[in-house]
Amino acid sequence: MGATFSCGALFYQKIKMSDENNNEELRPRKMRGVAFPKAKYGVILAIIIIIVVNLVYYKETIFSFFK
């Protein structure tokens, strides 16, 4: 049981070290210089698009509540 545990620990350490070495290889070579926007801006943009599309699609229904 002790040998299995130490073997598992060594295997985990080997995987962890290989992940640290490949951190800079996350994106393709041609995309490394491209600056990606933060995820929160994508969420805000998606919410704005949903609201605008719903306003256009349900325009008559929404404005009928104000009459």
CHARMM-style PDB file with segment names, atoms N, HN, CA, C and O in Angstrom:
ATOM      1  N   MET     1       0.825  -1.186   0.000  1.00  0.00      PROA
ATOM      2  CA  MET     1       0.000   0.000   0.000  1.00  0.00      PROA
ATOM      3  C   MET     1       0.869   1.249   0.000  1.00  0.00      PROA
ATOM      4  O   MET     1       0.535   2.233  -0.660  1.00  0.00      PROA
ATOM      5  N   GLY     2       1.964   1.224   0.722  1.00  0.00      PROA
ATOM      6  HN  GLY     2       2.235   0.424   1.258  1.00  0.00      PROA
ATOM      7  CA  GLY     2       2.863   2.367   0.741  1.00  0.00      PROA
ATOM      8  C   GLY     2       3.540   2.580  -0.603  1.00  0.00      PROA
ATOM      9  O   GLY     2       3.767   3.718  -1.015  1.00  0.00      PROA
ATOM     10  N   ALA     3       3.866   1.472  -1.297  1.00  0.00      PROA
ATOM     11  HN  ALA     3       3.682   0.547  -0.963  1.00  0.00      PROA
ATOM     12  CA  ALA     3       4.508   1.583  -2.599  1.00  0.00      PROA
ATOM     13  C   ALA     3       3.550   2.176  -3.624  1.00  0.00      PROA
ATOM     14  O   ALA     3       3.954   2.952  -4.490  1.00  0.00      PROA
ATOM     15  N   THR     4       2.281   1.806  -3.517  1.00  0.00      PROA
ATOM     16  HN  THR     4       1.952   1.176  -2.813  1.00  0.00      PROA
ATOM     17  CA  THR     4       1.276   2.353  -4.434  1.00  0.00      PROA
ATOM     18  C   THR     4       1.124   3.843  -4.216  1.00  0.00      PROA
ATOM     19  O   THR     4       1.018   4.610  -5.173  1.00  0.00      PROA
ATOM     20  N   PHE     5       1.114   4.256  -2.956  1.00  0.00      PROA
ATOM     21  HN  PHE     5       1.200   3.633  -2.179  1.00  0.00      PROA
ATOM     22  CA  PHE     5       0.961   5.673  -2.647  1.00  0.00      PROA
ATOM     23  C   PHE     5       2.142   6.480  -3.177  1.00  0.00      PROA
ATOM     24  O   PHE     5       1.945   7.530  -3.789  1.00  0.00      PROA
ATOM     25  N   SER     6       3.368   6.005  -2.952  1.00  0.00      PROA
ATOM     26  HN  SER     6       3.529   5.152  -2.455  1.00  0.00      PROA
ATOM     27  CA  SER     6       4.534   6.759  -3.405  1.00  0.00      PROA
ATOM     28  C   SER     6       4.609   6.774  -4.926  1.00  0.00      PROA
ATOM     29  O   SER     6       5.037   7.765  -5.519  1.00  0.00      PROA
ATOM     30  N   CYS     7       4.195   5.678  -5.561  1.00  0.00      PROA
ATOM     31  HN  CYS     7       3.848   4.873  -5.080  1.00  0.00      PROA
ATOM     32  CA  CYS     7       4.184   5.642  -7.017  1.00  0.00      PROA
ATOM     33  C   CYS     7       3.173   6.657  -7.546  1.00  0.00      PROA
ATOM     34  O   CYS     7       3.437   7.356  -8.524  1.00  0.00      PROA
ATOM     35  N   GLY     8       2.013   6.732  -6.892  1.00  0.00      PROA
ATOM     36  HN  GLY     8       1.799   6.164  -6.097  1.00  0.00      PROA
ATOM     37  CA  GLY     8       1.000   7.702  -7.294  1.00  0.00      PROA
ATOM     38  C   GLY     8       1.496   9.127  -7.096  1.00  0.00      PROA
ATOM     39  O   GLY     8       1.233  10.002  -7.921  1.00  0.00      PROA
ATOM     40  N   ALA     9       2.214   9.358  -6.001  1.00  0.00      PROA
ATOM     41  HN  ALA     9       2.427   8.647  -5.331  1.00  0.00      PROA
ATOM     42  CA  ALA     9       2.734  10.696  -5.731  1.00  0.00      PROA
ATOM     43  C   ALA     9       3.779  11.084  -6.773  1.00  0.00      PROA
ATOM     44  O   ALA     9       3.816  12.228  -7.226  1.00  0.00      PROA
ATOM     45  N   LEU    10       4.633  10.123  -7.154  1.00  0.00      PROA
ATOM     46  HN  LEU    10       4.603   9.194  -6.787  1.00  0.00      PROA
ATOM     47  CA  LEU    10       5.641  10.419  -8.172  1.00  0.00      PROA
ATOM     48  C   LEU    10       4.977  10.681  -9.521  1.00  0.00      PROA
ATOM     49  O   LEU    10       5.399  11.565 -10.267  1.00  0.00      PROA
ATOM     50  N   PHE    11       3.942   9.913  -9.828  1.00  0.00      PROA
ATOM     51  HN  PHE    11       3.599   9.195  -9.223  1.00  0.00      PROA
ATOM     52  CA  PHE    11       3.229  10.106 -11.090  1.00  0.00      PROA
ATOM     53  C   PHE    11       2.563  11.475 -11.119  1.00  0.00      PROA
ATOM     54  O   PHE    11       2.586  12.160 -12.141  1.00  0.00      PROA
ATOM     55  N   TYR    12       1.969  11.873  -9.995  1.00  0.00      PROA
ATOM     56  HN  TYR    12       1.950  11.316  -9.164  1.00  0.00      PROA
ATOM     57  CA  TYR    12       1.334  13.185  -9.904  1.00  0.00      PROA
ATOM     58  C   TYR    12       2.361  14.298 -10.067  1.00  0.00      PROA
ATOM     59  O   TYR    12       2.112  15.291 -10.750  1.00  0.00      PROA
ATOM     60  N   GLN    13       3.512  14.124  -9.436  1.00  0.00      PROA
ATOM     61  HN  GLN    13       3.714  13.318  -8.881  1.00  0.00      PROA
ATOM     62  CA  GLN    13       4.561  15.134  -9.533  1.00  0.00      PROA
ATOM     63  C   GLN    13       5.064  15.241 -10.968  1.00  0.00      PROA
ATOM     64  O   GLN    13       5.348  16.342 -11.441  1.00  0.00      PROA
ATOM     65  N   LYS    14       5.178  14.119 -11.662  1.00  0.00      PROA
ATOM     66  HN  LYS    14       4.948  13.225 -11.278  1.00  0.00      PROA
ATOM     67  CA  LYS    14       5.641  14.137 -13.046  1.00  0.00      PROA
ATOM     68  C   LYS    14       4.636  14.860 -13.937  1.00  0.00      PROA
ATOM     69  O   LYS    14       5.030  15.625 -14.816  1.00  0.00      PROA
ATOM     70  N   ILE    15       3.347  14.626 -13.720  1.00  0.00      PROA
ATOM     71  HN  ILE    15       3.027  14.004 -13.005  1.00  0.00      PROA
ATOM     72  CA  ILE    15       2.312  15.320 -14.501  1.00  0.00      PROA
ATOM     73  C   ILE    15       2.346  16.810 -14.199  1.00  0.00      PROA
ATOM     74  O   ILE    15       2.231  17.629 -15.111  1.00  0.00      PROA
ATOM     75  N   LYS    16       2.503  17.169 -12.930  1.00  0.00      PROA
ATOM     76  HN  LYS    16       2.596  16.503 -12.190  1.00  0.00      PROA
ATOM     77  CA  LYS    16       2.529  18.567 -12.534  1.00  0.00      PROA
ATOM     78  C   LYS    16       3.722  19.280 -13.175  1.00  0.00      PROA
ATOM     79  O   LYS    16       3.580  20.409 -13.644  1.00  0.00      PROA
ATOM     80  N   MET    17       4.876  18.649 -13.202  1.00  0.00      PROA
ATOM     81  HN  MET    17       4.991  17.732 -12.821  1.00  0.00      PROA
ATOM     82  CA  MET    17       6.056  19.261 -13.802  1.00  0.00      PROA
ATOM     83  C   MET    17       5.883  19.423 -15.307  1.00  0.00      PROA
ATOM     84  O   MET    17       6.325  20.425 -15.869  1.00  0.00      PROA
ATOM     85  N   SER    18       5.248  18.454 -15.972  1.00  0.00      PROA
ATOM     86  HN  SER    18       4.889  17.640 -15.515  1.00  0.00      PROA
ATOM     87  CA  SER    18       5.057  18.579 -17.414  1.00  0.00      PROA
ATOM     88  C   SER    18       4.057  19.682 -17.732  1.00  0.00      PROA
ATOM     89  O   SER    18       4.175  20.340 -18.765  1.00  0.00      PROA
ATOM     90  N   ASP    19       3.070  19.895 -16.858  1.00  0.00      PROA
ATOM     91  HN  ASP    19       2.974  19.360 -16.019  1.00  0.00      PROA
ATOM     92  CA  ASP    19       2.128  20.988 -17.065  1.00  0.00      PROA
ATOM     93  C   ASP    19       2.817  22.337 -16.925  1.00  0.00      PROA
ATOM     94  O   ASP    19       2.516  23.266 -17.674  1.00  0.00      PROA
ATOM     95  N   GLU    20       3.741  22.455 -15.973  1.00  0.00      PROA
ATOM     96  HN  GLU    20       3.986  21.700 -15.364  1.00  0.00      PROA
ATOM     97  CA  GLU    20       4.458  23.707 -15.796  1.00  0.00      PROA
ATOM     98  C   GLU    20       5.336  24.009 -17.006  1.00  0.00      PROA
ATOM     99  O   GLU    20       5.489  25.173 -17.376  1.00  0.00      PROA
ATOM    100  N   ASN    21       5.910  22.994 -17.623  1.00  0.00      PROA
ATOM    101  HN  ASN    21       5.786  22.048 -17.322  1.00  0.00      PROA
ATOM    102  CA  ASN    21       6.750  23.205 -18.788  1.00  0.00      PROA
ATOM    103  C   ASN    21       5.941  23.605 -20.008  1.00  0.00      PROA
ATOM    104  O   ASN    21       6.449  24.326 -20.867  1.00  0.00      PROA
ATOM    105  N   ASN    22       4.706  23.163 -20.107  1.00  0.00      PROA
ATOM    106  HN  ASN    22       4.293  22.578 -19.409  1.00  0.00      PROA
ATOM    107  CA  ASN    22       3.885  23.449 -21.282  1.00  0.00      PROA
ATOM    108  C   ASN    22       2.960  24.642 -21.086  1.00  0.00      PROA
ATOM    109  O   ASN    22       2.075  24.853 -21.914  1.00  0.00      PROA
ATOM    110  N   ASN    23       3.123  25.429 -20.032  1.00  0.00      PROA
ATOM    111  HN  ASN    23       3.842  25.258 -19.359  1.00  0.00      PROA
ATOM    112  CA  ASN    23       2.249  26.576 -19.796  1.00  0.00      PROA
ATOM    113  C   ASN    23       2.337  27.599 -20.924  1.00  0.00      PROA
ATOM    114  O   ASN    23       1.324  28.197 -21.286  1.00  0.00      PROA
ATOM    115  N   GLU    24       3.502  27.809 -21.474  1.00  0.00      PROA
ATOM    116  HN  GLU    24       4.325  27.323 -21.180  1.00  0.00      PROA
ATOM    117  CA  GLU    24       3.635  28.819 -22.520  1.00  0.00      PROA
ATOM    118  C   GLU    24       3.156  28.319 -23.877  1.00  0.00      PROA
ATOM    119  O   GLU    24       3.093  29.106 -24.822  1.00  0.00      PROA
ATOM    120  N   GLU    25       2.824  27.065 -24.003  1.00  0.00      PROA
ATOM    121  HN  GLU    25       2.876  26.426 -23.236  1.00  0.00      PROA
ATOM    122  CA  GLU    25       2.373  26.484 -25.259  1.00  0.00      PROA
ATOM    123  C   GLU    25       0.853  26.332 -25.291  1.00  0.00      PROA
ATOM    124  O   GLU    25       0.345  25.416 -25.937  1.00  0.00      PROA
ATOM    125  N   LEU    26       0.126  27.203 -24.614  1.00  0.00      PROA
ATOM    126  HN  LEU    26       0.539  27.948 -24.089  1.00  0.00      PROA
ATOM    127  CA  LEU    26      -1.317  27.055 -24.537  1.00  0.00      PROA
ATOM    128  C   LEU    26      -2.017  27.463 -25.828  1.00  0.00      PROA
ATOM    129  O   LEU    26      -3.036  26.871 -26.185  1.00  0.00      PROA
ATOM    130  N   ARG    27      -1.492  28.460 -26.532  1.00  0.00      PROA
ATOM    131  HN  ARG    27      -0.664  28.940 -26.242  1.00  0.00      PROA
ATOM    132  CA  ARG    27      -2.130  28.938 -27.756  1.00  0.00      PROA
ATOM    133  C   ARG    27      -1.253  28.609 -28.956  1.00  0.00      PROA
ATOM    134  O   ARG    27      -0.040  28.444 -28.822  1.00  0.00      PROA
ATOM    135  N   PRO    28      -1.871  28.513 -30.126  1.00  0.00      PROA
ATOM    136  CA  PRO    28      -1.080  28.287 -31.342  1.00  0.00      PROA
ATOM    137  C   PRO    28      -0.085  29.424 -31.580  1.00  0.00      PROA
ATOM    138  O   PRO    28      -0.260  30.531 -31.070  1.00  0.00      PROA
ATOM    139  N   ARG    29       0.940  29.143 -32.344  1.00  0.00      PROA
ATOM    140  HN  ARG    29       1.083  28.244 -32.758  1.00  0.00      PROA
ATOM    141  CA  ARG    29       2.037  30.085 -32.554  1.00  0.00      PROA
ATOM    142  C   ARG    29       1.556  31.406 -33.141  1.00  0.00      PROA
ATOM    143  O   ARG    29       2.017  32.468 -32.720  1.00  0.00      PROA
ATOM    144  N   LYS    30       0.650  31.363 -34.094  1.00  0.00      PROA
ATOM    145  HN  LYS    30       0.275  30.501 -34.436  1.00  0.00      PROA
ATOM    146  CA  LYS    30       0.199  32.591 -34.754  1.00  0.00      PROA
ATOM    147  C   LYS    30      -0.755  33.406 -33.888  1.00  0.00      PROA
ATOM    148  O   LYS    30      -1.000  34.577 -34.180  1.00  0.00      PROA
ATOM    149  N   MET    31      -1.293  32.813 -32.835  1.00  0.00      PROA
ATOM    150  HN  MET    31      -1.093  31.862 -32.597  1.00  0.00      PROA
ATOM    151  CA  MET    31      -2.255  33.525 -31.994  1.00  0.00      PROA
ATOM    152  C   MET    31      -1.637  34.034 -30.697  1.00  0.00      PROA
ATOM    153  O   MET    31      -2.347  34.610 -29.873  1.00  0.00      PROA
ATOM    154  N   ARG    32      -0.349  33.841 -30.492  1.00  0.00      PROA
ATOM    155  HN  ARG    32       0.228  33.372 -31.161  1.00  0.00      PROA
ATOM    156  CA  ARG    32       0.271  34.262 -29.231  1.00  0.00      PROA
ATOM    157  C   ARG    32       0.291  35.772 -29.063  1.00  0.00      PROA
ATOM    158  O   ARG    32       0.211  36.262 -27.936  1.00  0.00      PROA
ATOM    159  N   GLY    33       0.396  36.519 -30.148  1.00  0.00      PROA
ATOM    160  HN  GLY    33       0.462  36.121 -31.063  1.00  0.00      PROA
ATOM    161  CA  GLY    33       0.453  37.971 -30.048  1.00  0.00      PROA
ATOM    162  C   GLY    33      -0.907  38.632 -30.006  1.00  0.00      PROA
ATOM    163  O   GLY    33      -0.990  39.846 -29.820  1.00  0.00      PROA
ATOM    164  N   VAL    34      -1.986  37.866 -30.175  1.00  0.00      PROA
ATOM    165  HN  VAL    34      -1.919  36.879 -30.326  1.00  0.00      PROA
ATOM    166  CA  VAL    34      -3.332  38.434 -30.203  1.00  0.00      PROA
ATOM    167  C   VAL    34      -3.815  38.634 -28.769  1.00  0.00      PROA
ATOM    168  O   VAL    34      -3.760  37.716 -27.951  1.00  0.00      PROA
ATOM    169  N   ALA    35      -4.283  39.831 -28.478  1.00  0.00      PROA
ATOM    170  HN  ALA    35      -4.328  40.577 -29.143  1.00  0.00      PROA
ATOM    171  CA  ALA    35      -4.801  40.125 -27.148  1.00  0.00      PROA
ATOM    172  C   ALA    35      -6.283  39.809 -27.110  1.00  0.00      PROA
ATOM    173  O   ALA    35      -7.065  40.403 -27.852  1.00  0.00      PROA
ATOM    174  N   PHE    36      -6.679  38.872 -26.247  1.00  0.00      PROA
ATOM    175  HN  PHE    36      -6.044  38.389 -25.644  1.00  0.00      PROA
ATOM    176  CA  PHE    36      -8.082  38.496 -26.126  1.00  0.00      PROA
ATOM    177  C   PHE    36      -8.742  39.343 -25.046  1.00  0.00      PROA
ATOM    178  O   PHE    36      -8.124  39.607 -24.015  1.00  0.00      PROA
ATOM    179  N   PRO    37      -9.986  39.775 -25.259  1.00  0.00      PROA
ATOM    180  CA  PRO    37     -10.676  40.543 -24.213  1.00  0.00      PROA
ATOM    181  C   PRO    37     -11.012  39.657 -23.023  1.00  0.00      PROA
ATOM    182  O   PRO    37     -11.065  38.433 -23.136  1.00  0.00      PROA
ATOM    183  N   LYS    38     -11.236  40.292 -21.890  1.00  0.00      PROA
ATOM    184  HN  LYS    38     -11.193  41.287 -21.798  1.00  0.00      PROA
ATOM    185  CA  LYS    38     -11.579  39.546 -20.691  1.00  0.00      PROA
ATOM    186  C   LYS    38     -12.982  38.958 -20.821  1.00  0.00      PROA
ATOM    187  O   LYS    38     -13.807  39.465 -21.581  1.00  0.00      PROA
ATOM    188  N   ALA    39     -13.241  37.910 -20.090  1.00  0.00      PROA
ATOM    189  HN  ALA    39     -12.571  37.498 -19.473  1.00  0.00      PROA
ATOM    190  CA  ALA    39     -14.515  37.194 -20.200  1.00  0.00      PROA
ATOM    191  C   ALA    39     -15.693  38.043 -19.746  1.00  0.00      PROA
ATOM    192  O   ALA    39     -16.802  37.882 -20.255  1.00  0.00      PROA
ATOM    193  N   LYS    40     -15.469  38.950 -18.791  1.00  0.00      PROA
ATOM    194  HN  LYS    40     -14.568  39.081 -18.377  1.00  0.00      PROA
ATOM    195  CA  LYS    40     -16.598  39.750 -18.308  1.00  0.00      PROA
ATOM    196  C   LYS    40     -17.131  40.658 -19.405  1.00  0.00      PROA
ATOM    197  O   LYS    40     -18.326  40.953 -19.420  1.00  0.00      PROA
ATOM    198  N   TYR    41     -16.283  41.111 -20.323  1.00  0.00      PROA
ATOM    199  HN  TYR    41     -15.312  40.871 -20.311  1.00  0.00      PROA
ATOM    200  CA  TYR    41     -16.758  41.935 -21.419  1.00  0.00      PROA
ATOM    201  C   TYR    41     -17.617  41.123 -22.375  1.00  0.00      PROA
ATOM    202  O   TYR    41     -18.570  41.652 -22.948  1.00  0.00      PROA
ATOM    203  N   GLY    42     -17.299  39.859 -22.554  1.00  0.00      PROA
ATOM    204  HN  GLY    42     -16.526  39.429 -22.088  1.00  0.00      PROA
ATOM    205  CA  GLY    42     -18.121  38.991 -23.390  1.00  0.00      PROA
ATOM    206  C   GLY    42     -19.487  38.747 -22.785  1.00  0.00      PROA
ATOM    207  O   GLY    42     -20.485  38.692 -23.503  1.00  0.00      PROA
ATOM    208  N   VAL    43     -19.540  38.600 -21.465  1.00  0.00      PROA
ATOM    209  HN  VAL    43     -18.729  38.644 -20.882  1.00  0.00      PROA
ATOM    210  CA  VAL    43     -20.814  38.400 -20.776  1.00  0.00      PROA
ATOM    211  C   VAL    43     -21.671  39.650 -20.888  1.00  0.00      PROA
ATOM    212  O   VAL    43     -22.871  39.559 -21.148  1.00  0.00      PROA
ATOM    213  N   ILE    44     -21.069  40.809 -20.693  1.00  0.00      PROA
ATOM    214  HN  ILE    44     -20.094  40.883 -20.481  1.00  0.00      PROA
ATOM    215  CA  ILE    44     -21.809  42.072 -20.802  1.00  0.00      PROA
ATOM    216  C   ILE    44     -22.320  42.257 -22.225  1.00  0.00      PROA
ATOM    217  O   ILE    44     -23.468  42.656 -22.423  1.00  0.00      PROA
ATOM    218  N   LEU    45     -21.483  41.974 -23.213  1.00  0.00      PROA
ATOM    219  HN  LEU    45     -20.551  41.651 -23.052  1.00  0.00      PROA
ATOM    220  CA  LEU    45     -21.906  42.097 -24.606  1.00  0.00      PROA
ATOM    221  C   LEU    45     -23.046  41.133 -24.924  1.00  0.00      PROA
ATOM    222  O   LEU    45     -23.987  41.506 -25.624  1.00  0.00      PROA
ATOM    223  N   ALA    46     -22.977  39.909 -24.425  1.00  0.00      PROA
ATOM    224  HN  ALA    46     -22.213  39.606 -23.857  1.00  0.00      PROA
ATOM    225  CA  ALA    46     -24.043  38.936 -24.669  1.00  0.00      PROA
ATOM    226  C   ALA    46     -25.360  39.399 -24.055  1.00  0.00      PROA
ATOM    227  O   ALA    46     -26.412  39.245 -24.677  1.00  0.00      PROA
ATOM    228  N   ILE    47     -25.325  39.962 -22.852  1.00  0.00      PROA
ATOM    229  HN  ILE    47     -24.471  40.087 -22.348  1.00  0.00      PROA
ATOM    230  CA  ILE    47     -26.544  40.458 -22.210  1.00  0.00      PROA
ATOM    231  C   ILE    47     -27.133  41.619 -22.995  1.00  0.00      PROA
ATOM    232  O   ILE    47     -28.348  41.689 -23.184  1.00  0.00      PROA
ATOM    233  N   ILE    48     -26.278  42.535 -23.454  1.00  0.00      PROA
ATOM    234  HN  ILE    48     -25.292  42.478 -23.300  1.00  0.00      PROA
ATOM    235  CA  ILE    48     -26.760  43.679 -24.245  1.00  0.00      PROA
ATOM    236  C   ILE    48     -27.388  43.205 -25.539  1.00  0.00      PROA
ATOM    237  O   ILE    48     -28.438  43.713 -25.934  1.00  0.00      PROA
ATOM    238  N   ILE    49     -26.770  42.244 -26.210  1.00  0.00      PROA
ATOM    239  HN  ILE    49     -25.918  41.831 -25.889  1.00  0.00      PROA
ATOM    240  CA  ILE    49     -27.326  41.727 -27.462  1.00  0.00      PROA
ATOM    241  C   ILE    49     -28.682  41.068 -27.218  1.00  0.00      PROA
ATOM    242  O   ILE    49     -29.611  41.265 -28.002  1.00  0.00      PROA
ATOM    243  N   ILE    50     -28.807  40.295 -26.149  1.00  0.00      PROA
ATOM    244  HN  ILE    50     -28.053  40.136 -25.512  1.00  0.00      PROA
ATOM    245  CA  ILE    50     -30.082  39.642 -25.834  1.00  0.00      PROA
ATOM    246  C   ILE    50     -31.166  40.674 -25.567  1.00  0.00      PROA
ATOM    247  O   ILE    50     -32.294  40.523 -26.036  1.00  0.00      PROA
ATOM    248  N   ILE    51     -30.838  41.722 -24.818  1.00  0.00      PROA
ATOM    249  HN  ILE    51     -29.921  41.845 -24.437  1.00  0.00      PROA
ATOM    250  CA  ILE    51     -31.825  42.764 -24.517  1.00  0.00      PROA
ATOM    251  C   ILE    51     -32.253  43.487 -25.787  1.00  0.00      PROA
ATOM    252  O   ILE    51     -33.445  43.712 -25.995  1.00  0.00      PROA
ATOM    253  N   VAL    52     -31.310  43.849 -26.628  1.00  0.00      PROA
ATOM    254  HN  VAL    52     -30.342  43.666 -26.459  1.00  0.00      PROA
ATOM    255  CA  VAL    52     -31.641  44.573 -27.865  1.00  0.00      PROA
ATOM    256  C   VAL    52     -32.496  43.710 -28.787  1.00  0.00      PROA
ATOM    257  O   VAL    52     -33.479  44.194 -29.347  1.00  0.00      PROA
ATOM    258  N   VAL    53     -32.141  42.459 -28.949  1.00  0.00      PROA
ATOM    259  HN  VAL    53     -31.342  42.066 -28.494  1.00  0.00      PROA
ATOM    260  CA  VAL    53     -32.920  41.570 -29.818  1.00  0.00      PROA
ATOM    261  C   VAL    53     -34.335  41.396 -29.276  1.00  0.00      PROA
ATOM    262  O   VAL    53     -35.298  41.413 -30.042  1.00  0.00      PROA
ATOM    263  N   ASN    54     -34.466  41.229 -27.966  1.00  0.00      PROA
ATOM    264  HN  ASN    54     -33.683  41.214 -27.344  1.00  0.00      PROA
ATOM    265  CA  ASN    54     -35.803  41.101 -27.383  1.00  0.00      PROA
ATOM    266  C   ASN    54     -36.610  42.384 -27.525  1.00  0.00      PROA
ATOM    267  O   ASN    54     -37.817  42.324 -27.756  1.00  0.00      PROA
ATOM    268  N   LEU    55     -35.971  43.543 -27.393  1.00  0.00      PROA
ATOM    269  HN  LEU    55     -34.990  43.592 -27.206  1.00  0.00      PROA
ATOM    270  CA  LEU    55     -36.687  44.800 -27.593  1.00  0.00      PROA
ATOM    271  C   LEU    55     -37.196  44.928 -29.019  1.00  0.00      PROA
ATOM    272  O   LEU    55     -38.320  45.379 -29.236  1.00  0.00      PROA
ATOM    273  N   VAL    56     -36.394  44.542 -29.983  1.00  0.00      PROA
ATOM    274  HN  VAL    56     -35.480  44.176 -29.808  1.00  0.00      PROA
ATOM    275  CA  VAL    56     -36.816  44.617 -31.379  1.00  0.00      PROA
ATOM    276  C   VAL    56     -37.924  43.611 -31.661  1.00  0.00      PROA
ATOM    277  O   VAL    56     -38.894  43.926 -32.351  1.00  0.00      PROA
ATOM    278  N   TYR    57     -37.782  42.418 -31.134  1.00  0.00      PROA
ATOM    279  HN  TYR    57     -36.994  42.162 -30.574  1.00  0.00      PROA
ATOM    280  CA  TYR    57     -38.722  41.341 -31.441  1.00  0.00      PROA
ATOM    281  C   TYR    57     -40.073  41.560 -30.750  1.00  0.00      PROA
ATOM    282  O   TYR    57     -41.118  41.301 -31.346  1.00  0.00      PROA
ATOM    283  N   TYR    58     -40.062  42.031 -29.505  1.00  0.00      PROA
ATOM    284  HN  TYR    58     -39.213  42.242 -29.021  1.00  0.00      PROA
ATOM    285  CA  TYR    58     -41.295  42.210 -28.733  1.00  0.00      PROA
ATOM    286  C   TYR    58     -41.646  43.690 -28.563  1.00  0.00      PROA
ATOM    287  O   TYR    58     -42.208  44.068 -27.535  1.00  0.00      PROA
ATOM    288  N   LYS    59     -41.331  44.522 -29.538  1.00  0.00      PROA
ATOM    289  HN  LYS    59     -40.875  44.214 -30.373  1.00  0.00      PROA
ATOM    290  CA  LYS    59     -41.535  45.965 -29.450  1.00  0.00      PROA
ATOM    291  C   LYS    59     -43.004  46.313 -29.205  1.00  0.00      PROA
ATOM    292  O   LYS    59     -43.301  47.099 -28.306  1.00  0.00      PROA
ATOM    293  N   GLU    60     -43.919  45.751 -29.977  1.00  0.00      PROA
ATOM    294  HN  GLU    60     -43.677  45.112 -30.708  1.00  0.00      PROA
ATOM    295  CA  GLU    60     -45.338  46.083 -29.846  1.00  0.00      PROA
ATOM    296  C   GLU    60     -45.882  45.651 -28.488  1.00  0.00      PROA
ATOM    297  O   GLU    60     -46.660  46.380 -27.873  1.00  0.00      PROA
ATOM    298  N   THR    61     -45.484  44.487 -28.023  1.00  0.00      PROA
ATOM    299  HN  THR    61     -44.852  43.894 -28.523  1.00  0.00      PROA
ATOM    300  CA  THR    61     -45.957  43.978 -26.747  1.00  0.00      PROA
ATOM    301  C   THR    61     -45.473  44.847 -25.607  1.00  0.00      PROA
ATOM    302  O   THR    61     -46.235  45.153 -24.689  1.00  0.00      PROA
ATOM    303  N   ILE    62     -44.226  45.245 -25.655  1.00  0.00      PROA
ATOM    304  HN  ILE    62     -43.607  44.996 -26.400  1.00  0.00      PROA
ATOM    305  CA  ILE    62     -43.656  46.060 -24.566  1.00  0.00      PROA
ATOM    306  C   ILE    62     -44.294  47.446 -24.544  1.00  0.00      PROA
ATOM    307  O   ILE    62     -44.638  47.948 -23.474  1.00  0.00      PROA
ATOM    308  N   PHE    63     -44.458  48.072 -25.717  1.00  0.00      PROA
ATOM    309  HN  PHE    63     -44.179  47.664 -26.586  1.00  0.00      PROA
ATOM    310  CA  PHE    63     -45.035  49.414 -25.754  1.00  0.00      PROA
ATOM    311  C   PHE    63     -46.521  49.414 -25.487  1.00  0.00      PROA
ATOM    312  O   PHE    63     -47.079  50.456 -25.144  1.00  0.00      PROA
ATOM    313  N   SER    64     -47.186  48.272 -25.634  1.00  0.00      PROA
ATOM    314  HN  SER    64     -46.733  47.425 -25.913  1.00  0.00      PROA
ATOM    315  CA  SER    64     -48.632  48.228 -25.335  1.00  0.00      PROA
ATOM    316  C   SER    64     -48.868  48.320 -23.830  1.00  0.00      PROA
ATOM    317  O   SER    64     -49.959  48.715 -23.419  1.00  0.00      PROA
ATOM    318  N   PHE    65     -47.901  47.974 -23.000  1.00  0.00      PROA
ATOM    319  HN  PHE    65     -47.014  47.653 -23.334  1.00  0.00      PROA
ATOM    320  CA  PHE    65     -48.067  48.111 -21.557  1.00  0.00      PROA
ATOM    321  C   PHE    65     -48.056  49.580 -21.117  1.00  0.00      PROA
ATOM    322  O   PHE    65     -48.612  49.912 -20.070  1.00  0.00      PROA
ATOM    323  N   PHE    66     -47.437  50.450 -21.896  1.00  0.00      PROA
ATOM    324  HN  PHE    66     -46.985  50.180 -22.747  1.00  0.00      PROA
ATOM    325  CA  PHE    66     -47.333  51.864 -21.516  1.00  0.00      PROA
ATOM    326  C   PHE    66     -48.501  52.709 -22.019  1.00  0.00      PROA
ATOM    327  O   PHE    66     -48.591  53.888 -21.674  1.00  0.00      PROA
ATOM    328  N   LYS    67     -49.388  52.145 -22.816  1.00  0.00      PROA
ATOM    329  HN  LYS    67     -49.316  51.187 -23.096  1.00  0.00      PROA
ATOM    330  CA  LYS    67     -50.532  52.922 -23.336  1.00  0.00      PROA
ATOM    331  C   LYS    67     -51.710  52.874 -22.404  1.00  0.00      PROA
ATOM    332  OT1 LYS    67     -52.748  53.471 -22.689  1.00  0.00      PROA
TER     333      LYS     67
END
